[in-house]
Structure formats: structure tokens, C-alpha cells
Amino acid sequence: MHIVWNCELRKFAIGMLAVMAVSLLGVNMGMMIYVDCVRAEYNDFLAAVFGNVREAYPDVTEEELVRVLEGHGNETTGEVVLARYGILGEYGSDSFGRKERQLLFLRTGANISLFLVFLAVGIGICKYLEKRQERIFSLTSYMQALNRMGYRLDIDENRDDELSGLRNEIYKLTVFLKEQANQAMRQKQALAESVTNISHQLKTPLTSALVLIDNLSENPNMDFLTRQHFMSEITNQVTGMSWLITAMMKLSRLEAGVVELQGEQFGMKEFVEEVLGRLEMEAELKQLTFFVEIPEGAVFYADRKWTAEALLNLVKNAIEHSPSGSTVKILVEENEVYTQIAVHDYGNGVTEEERRKLFQRFYNGNSAREDSMGIGLALAKEIVEKQAGYISVDSEAGKGTVFAMRFVK
């Protein structure tokens, strides 16, 4: 390809020509000054010779002396004679005319050499610029390919120069923007799915609440106990819908990556007691007791608020599936590798088939309550996995179920 002479390259070429012109001018001016110095030196030498001969031979006329000095053809004889007396040692054997011709040749050679040097440098720079522009055009094509979703990074094309660094930075920026776009798309999809799921799950309780409200409005003389029962059912349906919407929005925000979990260190004992305190009422209604076992001084590093949400859902699930009067165990294990929080219940347990579906949203096992929404375990799993942990379930028919949250250190 040919060099595209843009504004910057024109400025560079003009600068190079200016440097070459100044260099040639400097060489020529230096040579001229040197020639003038040599001419002055030879003139002084001839003047001294003329004066000495005139003084030594006063009978010889000036015309004859000038004619002798201007004569040519006896240089060899003169050089031999003068050399015997060491006169040629200082001034050399050349006449000024020959010396001037040599200096002229030297100046011409210097100009040609300097011109050739600049020409070679110019050709080298042009070749370099041509290669550089080829890489820039290649980089432009690469950016266009990235714009067409052609995400690739050719390791073989990387070099230790600024263009390769720029290429890599463009690749990283493009991939970053792509990830942002994908994340935005995931957020939109998650929101759309959440709206769909919420709409589907709200249809039944909303319909029930509307039917009850219609009965109340159409029967103003309804007896007090029936009215109270209807009002209680409406309250339960609205409460369930409110919880479902809140839980679904939490799950959707986590799945879409909108929430950034912030890690902090806190004591396990206070943390577990805080979560169990929020469930005391539900435990008392089923006459359940909590058994807690936590190593002394155990600490944990995680997002306290969201991890509390996950543990809350696991304990609520254990309360829901525990028989009245039984115990729910919360056991904390800490070692050099991980911290684990396990929740044990002594319910009927779950089958292998149910175990594979437990963490799917809106799934309810055979032993689930009728008003269960089937969203708590899915939310707990999402919270744990967002913090690089994992959640497991172990169950045995007739002996209960163990849910364990394990966070690797």
C-alpha cells in the first residue's frame, strides 16, 4: 500500500526537508570558511616568500619575481630542494590552486554524502510509516470487526509496541462494553421473567381475594363470624402476595447482577441469634425449639444483610416441614478451608426426585403447605452462589432434612 499523506505526515516531511537543507547549508558554509582560511594562509606564505626574495635579490625587478612565482612546471624539482630544508613539512607540496580544487571536491563529496544519508533515512522512515499505516488500517478493520461482534484476540499479532498495546486495550474495552450490554439484556430478561412469574403467581390469590371482597360487598348482612373469616382470608392472601412480590424482586435483582454484595466480618453467634429472633413467633405457633451450636469466637466474612436473608429462608423452610413440638438445629462449623451453616429439621424428608427440584422457583414438594410460594430456597441458593459459596441438601425419609450453606475462605 502507499503512504497516505495526512496533515501530520506532511508536517513531518517538511521538518525533515528543513533539517536536510539546514545541514547542507551548514556544511557548505563551513567549507567556505575553511577555504577562506586556507587561502589567507597561502597568501601570507606567498607574500612572505616574495618579500624575502625581493630583499635578498634587490637587483631583480618585481615583474621578474612575479613571473617566477606564477610559473608552473618545476614543482617536482622545487619539492625535492625544499624538502631538504624542511620547508614542505609545514605547508605541504601542493599549490593553493590544487588545494582549492581538492577542497571543492571534498565539499561536493560531503554534499552528496549528506544527501545520500538523508535519502536513505527518508526511505527508511517512509518504509516504517508504510508498515505503521498498514497496522493502523489493520487496527481499524479490527475495530470494525469488533463492532460486528467478531470478538477475537490474535495472540500471534501481539508485539512489544504501542499499537499492540492499543489493540489489546481496544479489545478489553470492547469486551467490557459487550459484557455490560449482555448484563443489561439479562437484567431486562430477568425483569420480564419476574413480571411474568409474579403475574402468574398472583393470579390465584388475587382472584380469591376479589371473590371474598365481592361476597362481603354483596352481603352487607353477613354474620360476624363469617365476615371475620373472610377478612382473615383476605389478609392472608394480600400478605402472601406482598411477600411474593418482595421475594421475587430480590431474586430478580440478584440474578440480573443489579445488587453488589458487600463483604464484612461479623460474629456468627450474634448473626444466628438475630435471624432466629425474627422467627420466634412462627416457632412458637408450632411449639418448636431451636438448638444452636456455634464454636466460640467464630467469625464470618460475607454480606450480612443478604446472608441473613438466605439463612432466614432455610430456617423458615425447616419450621414449615418440622412436626409440632420438635427441634430445629442450627450448627456452625468453621475450619481453615470453609465456614458452614447447617439447618436440620426432623420432618418427613424429601425424595431424590424432589431433591433435584427443591431450588427451582415456585416448586413445592409433597409436604409443603398450601400457602407456600416456593421461592425461598431459590432465593437462598442465589444469595449463597453470588458470594462464591454453594448450598447442599441431604435428606433421609422419615428422619428429616439438612440444608447446608458453605462458604470457602
N, C-alpha and C positions, 0 to 999 in steps of 0.2 A: 504494500500500500504506500501511497505518497503522504508526505507530511502535510497536515492541514495547518496553514499559516494563520493562526488566530492572533489576537492582539498581543498576548504575552510573548509568543514566539517572535513576532515582528520586533518587539522591544528588545528581546534577547539578541536577535540577529543584528540590529542596529548597534547595540552595545559592543558586540564582537567586532564589527567593522570599525567602530570608533577606536577600539583598543588596538586593532591592527594598524590603522592609519597613524595613530599616535606613536606606536612602536617604530614604524618605518620612518616617520619624521624624526624621531629621536636618534635613530641610527645614522641617518643622513646628516643631521646637524652635528652629531659627534664626529663623524668622519671629516666633515668640512672644517671643523675647529682643529682637528688633528692635522689635516693637510696645511692649514694656515700656519700652525706652529712649526711644522717641518719646513715649509717654505721660508719662514722667517729665520730659522736656524741655518739653512743653506745660504740664504742671502748674507747673513752675518759672517758665515765662513768664507764666502767668495769676497766679500768686502775686506776681510782681514788679509786674505791672500793677495788681493790686488794692492792693498796699502803696503804690505811688506815688500812685494816685488818692486813697487814704484820707488820705495825708499832705498832698496838695495841696488837698483839699477836706474839712477836718475837720468842716464843718457837715453834710455829707451822711452819713446814717446807713448802717451796714453793710448793713441789709436792702435799702436802695435800690441800693447798689452791686452787691450780689449779683444783684438783679433785673435790673440793666442788663447785667451780664456774661452772664446766662443768656438774655437776649433774642435773637431771630432776626429777620431780615427786612431789615436795613440793611447787609448785607455789602458790597454794591456801593459805597454811599456811603462806608463806612468804608475800603474798599480804596483808593478814589481819594484820600482825605485822607491816609491813612497812607503811601501810595506817594510823596506829595510830600516826605515827610520820610525816605524810605528805610528805613522800619521793615520793610516787607514783603520787602525784599531778603534778609534773613537767615532769616526764619521762614516765608515764603510766605503766601499769602492764605487757605489752607484752614484750617477749624477742625479741632480734633482729631477730632471725630466723623466728618467727611468723610474725613480722613486715615486713620482706623482702618478705615472701610469700604473704602477703596482698598487698604489692606494686607491686609484679609481677602480681597478679590477677587484680589489678587496671590498670596496663599498658596493659594487654591483653584486658580488657574490653574497655579501651579507644581506642585501635586499632580497635577492632570490631565495636564499635560505630561509629568511624570516617569513617570506610569502609562502614558501612550501610548508613551513611549520604550521602557520595559521591555516593553510588549506587542509593539511592533514587533520588538525584539531577540529576544523569546521566539519569535515567529512565524518569524523568520529562522532561529533556531537549530533549531527544530522541522523546518523545511524541509530544512535542512542535514543534520540527523540522519536524516530520512526518506530522503534521497538516499544518505547514507552506509550506512544499513542495507540499502538496495536493493543497493548494491555489495557489501556483506558477504554478503548472501544469494546474490548472483550468484557471489561467490568460493566460497561453499560448494558451489553447484551445479557450479562449475568443478572443484573438488576431487573431487566425486563422479564427474564425467565422466572425470577423470584416472584415478580408481580403476577405471573401467570400460574402461580402455585407450583413452580418447578423447584422445590426446596432440595438443594443438594450442595454439598461442600466437597470439592475435589481436593483431597489432601495432596495429590501429586503436583497441583498447580501452586502450592504454597511456597513462597520464598522468604528469605530474610530481608524484606524491604517494606517500605511504607505502603505500597499498593496491595501487597498480600495482607498486610495488617488491616487496611481499609476494607478489603474484600471480606475478611473474617468478621470485622465489626458490622458490616452491612448484613452479613448472613445472620449474625446473632440478633441484630435489631429486627430483621425481618421475621425470624423465628419467634422472637419475643412478641412482636405485633400479631403474628399468627396465633400464638397461644392466647393472647388477650382476646382476639376475635373469637376463637373457639370457646374461651371461657364465657364470653358474653352470650354466645349462641347456646352454650349449656345452661346458662342462667335463664335465658328465655324459655328453653325447652323444659327446664325444671319448674319454672313458674307456670308454664302452660299445663304440665302434667299435674302440678299441685292443684291448680284451679279445677282441672277435670276430676281429680280424685276427691277433692273436697266437695265438689258439686254432687258427685255420685254418692259419697258417704252421708252427705247432709240431706239427701232426698227423703230417706225413710224417717229419720227423727223429725224433720221439718214437717213432713206430711202428717205424722202422728200428732205433733203439737198443734197444727192447724185444725185437725179434726176435733181435738179436745177443746180448742178455743171456740170452734163453731158450736159444739154441744153446749158449752157454757153460755154463749150469747143467745142461742135459740131456746134455752130452757132457763129463764130467769128464776123460776120457782123450784129449781133443783134442790134436793135436800142437802143439808150442810155437809154431811159426811162424804157424799158423792162429789160435791163441789171441792172439798178439801183434797180428795183423792185425785181428782182431775188436775188441780193446781200443783200438787206434788209431782205428778207425772210430767206436766209441762215444764216445771222447774228442772227436773232431771234431764229431760230432752234438751233444753236450752243449755244447761250446764255441760252436757256431753258434747253438744255442737261447739260450744266455746272452747272446750279443751281440745277437740279435734282440730279446729282451725289453728289454735296456738301451736299445737304439736306439729301439724303439717307445715306451717310456716317455718318453724325451727328446722325441721328436716330438710325442707327445700333450700333454705339459706345455707345449710351445711353442704348439701350435695352440689349446689351451684358455686361454692367457693366464695360466697359473699362474706362469711364470718371468718375472721382471723383469730385462731385460738392463741391466747397469750399464756405462756408457761410461768408459774410461780411456785415457790416451795412453801409447803404448809404441813402442819402436823396431821397425821392420819386419825388420831383419836378424836380431836375436835371436829374434823371433817365428817367422820362417820356419824358422830353424835348429832351434828347439825342436820344431816339428811334424815336420820331416824326420827328426830324431833318433829319433822314435817309430816310424818306418817303415824304418829301416835294414835290419832283418832281412828284411823282405819284399822289399826291393830287391835284397839280396844273393842271395836264393834265385833271382831271375830274372836276376841279373848285370846289373842296371840301374844307371845312374849319374844323379845329379841335377845339372842345370845351373841355377844360381841367378843372377839378375841383379837387383840392388836398388840404386836411387840412393843415393848416400852421404847419410847423415843423415836418411833417410826415416822419418817417424813416422806413426802411425795412431791414430785415436780410435775405439774400439769396445769391446765386451765381449770381453776377451782369451780367456777360457775357451771361450765358445761359438763365437767366430770361429775359434779353433784347431780346434774340432770340425768346423766346416764345411770348412776347408782340408784337414784330415786326410782327410775323406771324398772330396774331389776328387782328392787325390794318390793315395789307395788305388784309386780308380776308374781313374786313369791307369796305375798299376802293373799293375792287373788286365788292362788292354787293350793294354799295350805288349808287343811281341815281346822275347824274351830278348836281352840284350846291347845294347839300345837306350838311349835317353836320355829322361828326363822333365825338361822345362823348367819352372821357376817364375820368372815375370817380374813385377816390380812396377813400376807406373807411377804417378807422382804429379804432379799439377798443381794449379792454383788451384781447379779445379772438383770433382775427384774423386780418389780413390785406388783403383787397380785391382790385383788379384792374379790373374794368368792362369796356368793349368796346361796345358801342352802335352804330348800323347803322340803317338807315331808308330805307332799301331796301324792297324787296317783302316778306321777311321772309322765313321760311322753314317749311315743313310739319312735322308731328310727325314721319312718317316713315323715312324721310331724317335725322331728328334729331338723330335717333338711329345709323345712319351710318356715321355721319359727321367726327368722329375721326378715321375712318378706312383709312389706307393709300391707296392712289390713287382713293379715292372716290370723285366724283364731283357731286354736286347737279344739279337740273334743271337750276338754274340761274347762274351756273359757266361759266367763259369764256372758249373759246375753247382751249386756250393755258394753262389753269390751270393744274397743275400737281397733285393736290390732296394730297399733302404731308405735307403742312404747319400746318394744325390743328393737325395731328397725332404727329408731332414733338413737338408742343406746349404742348400737353397733356402729352407726355412722360417726358418733362422737368419739368413740374409742379409736376407730381406724384413722380418723383425722389427726390423731395425736401419735401416729406410728405404733399403736398398740393393736391388740386383737382380742376378740371375745370368743369364748367357747362355752359349750353346753354339754353336760354329762347327766344322763338320766337312767334310772332303772325302774321298771314297772313296779308299782306298789311301795317304793322306797323314797321317792322324791326326785328332785332335780337340782343340779348345781350349775349356776351361771358364774363364770369367772372372767374378770377383766384383767388382762396382763399388759403391763407397760414395760418395755425393755429400756434399761438405763443406757 
